[in-house]
Amino acid sequence: MSLFKLEGRFIDNLPKIYALYTGGFLAFVALMAVLEQAGLSADSIGILFVAFTIVIYALIGWLSRTMQVDAYYVAGREVPPVFNGMATAADWMSGASFVAMAGGIYAAGHPYLAFVVGWTGGYVLVAVLMAPYLRKFGCYTVPDFIGTRYGGNLTRFLAVVVLVVASFTYVTAQINATGTIAARALQIPFEVGVWFGLLGILLCSMLGGMRAVTWTQVAQYIVLIIAYLVPVFWMSIKQDFGWFPQFAYGDAVARIQELEPLVGVGKLLPTEKVAGMSALTVLHASPADTTIAAWRFVTLVACMMLGTASLPHILMRYFTTPSVRAARSSVAWSLFFITLLYFTAPALATLTKLQVLDPNLATSIIGKAVADVNALEWIQKWSAVDMLRVIDSNGDGILQINEFFMRADIVVLATPEIAGLPYVVSGLVAAGGMAAAMSTADGLLLAIANALSHDLYYKIIDPKAETRKRLLVARILLIGIGALAALVASMKLTGILGAVAWAFCFAMSGLFFPLVLGVWWKRANRAGAVAGMAVGLGVGSWYLYMVKFAGMAPWIGLDDLRFGIVGAGASLIAMVVVTLLTEAPDAETQAMVDEVRVPSGETILGSTH
């Protein structure tokens, strides 16, 4: 019994608290499995999984409520590296990582690995260029660093603008993911699901700010990583690929390559287009396309890497650690926890595709009678929420590869049903996907609200505002921005991965070089930073509009998912040129920059700034 006897501070008992939480969650999963065997309906299991986890997150958010500025903005700067690594991983592994990434690999193969490589590699940039130095600075938000480092309200304001544009774009993708999950688990329309997801997000973050979000995200990471790994290991063992599918799915890839020509992949063209869905008809680039494919891969990796190192909601996680050394250690733990999922995503996509294609498996559907396929429960359920369609275009009654349309965003969520696993696994995956989307949305909404309340309202509009008023403003903004994001997400303007790529490109266009040069080039000045942010965001946004909506041909293959290359390039040129043409910062500012790069010593800003 002494294992769970809690003595001393909450921080000192974190291992015991989260061990108890993990045990309780696994017990709940076991209970759902027993109830399924006893006859509980699949819909009821899905509802219980989603409801149970959201109630737990809301409870953590309530218990973490605070009216202290330091706790609300940076969780009191006392989060240990391991737990901050888990929280950062949850903050990072969004609906795009959990719900959409494996779906992209499933639908289009190798090109989508650029997201995995770029997102993982981005943490190297965070560790080397950003996190320890921003922690040494002692800021509350990313615009707080920009405004103090370069001076002046204009720099702070522009940083807020870039943060809001990038984070708002990103948060709509997360609420899109919560809507997708809620639509299936609760059997409600997508447009209603996004508002259900928003309610859960606000319950986690509104009262406790960063402190509530941190401890909720640790709980959410535990749920999402269990939910992601279980079906992959289960399928691998079931298909005789062994206990470690991450190392053994090469045989599954070889089997798919045998099957693709037989079912018409790369030969048959879709006879009908279905909005938001795709048929598996072309998965590999031809030799003639190799060079451009390589260029597109590399440029997408670059966007994801630089975008990762520019995202405010990720960088602000390292403001919560006790020290500079802890911030550096926290980055390493973040990468470890993230890799657990990213290393598994290709295996999940491969094994799921095999379930659909291989006629030797009972779960295959290609080449089967259309009537039999339409009778499958998982086909009916996903079709009912308009995420999947089977269209017998040639009228022969047999399902061809180009007659099966499915949104890539649902592949992970549908995998347990496709593979014929017990529905309790589907409920678990739905809970994991909701945890991933909610954890990132929490961080994004908090980043926006904190920047607007601290950097715009407190630092620029009303510097004399008392603590209670500042935090009230932050909470009102949290609700308002969340509602607007849910409204935009309900319009389905783009897919989850597309919106995420845009967010990364916006962030790198406006923030990457002002942040990096702010730490590593003490000659960088206010005028240069203003030019870098304004020109970078402006040029990047113009290029996105022209390529995506105005019909302009992409420059050297840089489409709308890669506009950050153009924006960041313009930002660098503008910042360097303007800096060199204007007066250098004063000696005090340059000494401050030198001090930021020294790991030891006091933070630059005081704890109550």
ABEGO torsion letter per residue (X at the ends): XAAABBBEBAAAAAAAAAAAAAAAAAAAAAAAAAAAAAGBBAAAAAAAAAAAAAAAAAAAAAAABBABAAAAAAGGGABBAAAAAAAAAAAABBAAAAAAAAAAAAAAEAAAAAAAAAAAAAAAAAAAAAAAAAAAAGBABAAAAAAAAAEEAAAAAAAAAAAAAAAAAAAAAAAAAAAAAAAAAAGBBAAAAAAAAAAAAAAAAAAAEAAAAAAAAAAAAAAAAAAAAAAAAAAAAAAGAEABAAAAAAAAAAAAAAAAAAAGBGABBBABBBBGBBBBABABBBAAAAAAAAAAAAAAAAAAAAAAAABAAAAAAAAABABAAAAAAAAAAAAAAAAAAAAAAAAAAAAAAAAAABAABAABABGBBAAAAAABAAAAAAAAAGABBBBBAAGAGBBBAAABBBBAAAAAAAAAAAAGBBAAAAAAAAAAAAAAAAAAAAAAAAAAAAAAAAAAAAAAABAABBAAAAAAAAAAAAAAAAAAAAAAAAAGABBAAAAAAAAAAAAAAAAAAAAAAAAABAABBAAAAAAAAAAAAAAAAAAAAAAAAAGBBBBGGBBAAAAAAAAAAAAAAAAAAAAAABBBBBAAAAAAAAAAABABEBBABBAAX
